[in-house]
Amino acid sequence: MQMKGLAIALGVGAAAGAVAILAMPRNNPTRRLAAKAADKVEDVAWKVSSKITDEFDL
């Protein structure tokens, strides 16, 4: 039960942080940095997904 509560708390915190960053002006350095980080995470996710698909594609 404690892990479930921790996961919920982390999820809510991440969502609140994302909303705060999105509320910033587009030219804010923090928002630009967050956008770059999100792009990198998306790229890695696509690469991992492709690798998994290639490994299990029979």
Secondary structure, DSSP 8 states (H G I E B T S, - for coil): -HHHHHHHHHHHHHHHHHHHHHTS-TT-HHHHHHHHHHHHHHHHHHHHHHHHHHHH--
